[in-house]
Amino acid sequence: MLSYRHQFHAGNHADVLKHVVLVALLRALTRKDKPLCYFDTHAGRGTYPLPPPGGKPPPEWPNGLGRLLAAVDLPGPVADWLTIVRECAGGGDDVRHYPGSPVFAARVLRPRDRLILSELHPADAEILIAAFANDARVEAGQRDGHAQVARSLPPRERRALLLVDPAYERREEAEAVRQSVNTALARLAHATIALWYPITRASGCERLLAAPPGPEGTPLLQVEIAVRPRDNPIGLNGSGLLIWNPPFGLDATLEACLPWLAARLDQGGGGEWCLEWRCAPT
Ligand SMILES: C[S@@+](CC[C@H](N)C(=O)[O-])C[C@H]1O[C@@H](n2cnc3c(N)ncnc32)[C@H](O)[C@@H]1O
């Protein structure tokens, strides 16, 4: 039974971090001419209407996207992300929809690239499939994203970016993630994988973070922003991504924007951010 619906969280501080990183990854990986295959294991519905601020329950986007709409001096990767958000909303200042990860990917990827999108929730999957029905690069389906990794890797392009973005609703999710990352790297050792995780008091991701999956020696970068103290008992205190095989220069690109982003998104946590090589490239 799936109770998590991303529409209540779209455009929040965690989406901002995840999608700024995703756009930076896509830009870096499309610098090479060779085609790329993008896997979105937990794709969501593609686009989310943003409820007006002040509603009940209070929407989350005003403390994420909302804080950046009027910001000036945006660092390059944040400006790049926000340009796509505005383009998807029609180009003006009136942003009433927020794009999800498959939409960011479809915007940046080229005609020769492919997108393999999986979403398990029937209603969200229906919207996702309809949204990409006319895009020949996209193969979208209602299915388990972890099973799809086992089914589709390695792709014929032999170059892949995976976004693994579960809601961690089930206790077993972290274990499924571990298996998917291990499977993906066993099938395509140089695949780039971005795994999102929440920072909450008991996220269920502790073991995953203490002993990340993947063969020893695989380059692994960790990025985080905490918007509130990490031990705050309620809610999402921040988020992070583990990135296996990050493209060259991604660390410098992110280091140049994380402090700015953390300061803008801070909700009383001191604007804490981190960028750390868990296993540096040799
Ligand atoms: C955090 S949301 C995804 C958001 C999306 N990646 C984005 O950034 O716009 C997680 C999604 O995973 C879906 N989901 C949960 N379990 C799944 C599974 N085993 N396989 C595929 N999708 C799943 C949920 O229905 C939800 O839409």
The ligand as an SDF file (V2000), in Angstrom:
LIG
                    3D

 27 29  0  0  0  0  0  0  0  0999 V2000
   10.0360   11.0360   -3.7280 C   0  0  0  0  0  0  0  0  0  0  0  0
    8.8390   10.5440   -4.8690 S   0  0  0  0  0  0  0  0  0  0  0  0
    9.6330   10.7410   -6.4200 C   0  0  0  0  0  0  0  0  0  0  0  0
    9.8510   12.1380   -6.8520 C   0  0  0  0  0  0  0  0  0  0  0  0
   10.5260   12.3000   -8.1870 C   0  0  0  0  0  0  0  0  0  0  0  0
   11.7070   11.4470   -8.3090 N   0  0  0  0  0  0  0  0  0  0  0  0
   10.9380   13.7310   -8.3990 C   0  0  0  0  0  0  0  0  0  0  0  0
   12.0400   14.0900   -7.9840 O   0  0  0  0  0  0  0  0  0  0  0  0
   10.1590   14.4880   -8.9740 O   0  0  0  0  0  0  0  0  0  0  0  0
    8.8610    8.7880   -4.7130 C   0  0  0  0  0  0  0  0  0  0  0  0
    7.9030    8.1230   -5.6770 C   0  0  0  0  0  0  0  0  0  0  0  0
    8.1890    6.7250   -5.6950 O   0  0  0  0  0  0  0  0  0  0  0  0
    6.9700    6.0170   -5.8790 C   0  0  0  0  0  0  0  0  0  0  0  0
    7.2700    4.6340   -5.4810 N   0  0  0  0  0  0  0  0  0  0  0  0
    7.2350    4.0680   -4.2420 C   0  0  0  0  0  0  0  0  0  0  0  0
    7.7250    2.8010   -4.2870 N   0  0  0  0  0  0  0  0  0  0  0  0
    8.1030    2.5820   -5.5710 C   0  0  0  0  0  0  0  0  0  0  0  0
    8.7250    1.4980   -6.2610 C   0  0  0  0  0  0  0  0  0  0  0  0
    9.0390    0.3620   -5.6040 N   0  0  0  0  0  0  0  0  0  0  0  0
    8.9880    1.6240   -7.5730 N   0  0  0  0  0  0  0  0  0  0  0  0
    8.6570    2.7520   -8.2480 C   0  0  0  0  0  0  0  0  0  0  0  0
    8.0710    3.8250   -7.6610 N   0  0  0  0  0  0  0  0  0  0  0  0
    7.8120    3.7480   -6.3420 C   0  0  0  0  0  0  0  0  0  0  0  0
    5.9790    6.7950   -5.0610 C   0  0  0  0  0  0  0  0  0  0  0  0
    4.6620    6.5440   -5.4970 O   0  0  0  0  0  0  0  0  0  0  0  0
    6.4370    8.2470   -5.3220 C   0  0  0  0  0  0  0  0  0  0  0  0
    5.7500    8.8030   -6.4030 O   0  0  0  0  0  0  0  0  0  0  0  0
  1  2  1  0
  2  3  1  0
  2 10  1  0
  3  4  1  0
  4  5  1  0
  5  6  1  0
  5  7  1  0
  7  8  2  0
  7  9  1  0
 10 11  1  0
 11 12  1  0
 11 26  1  0
 12 13  1  0
 13 14  1  0
 13 24  1  0
 14 15  1  0
 14 23  1  0
 15 16  2  0
 16 17  1  0
 17 18  1  0
 17 23  2  0
 18 19  1  0
 18 20  2  0
 20 21  1  0
 21 22  2  0
 22 23  1  0
 24 25  1  0
 24 26  1  0
 26 27  1  0
M  CHG  2   2   1   9  -1
M  END
$$$$
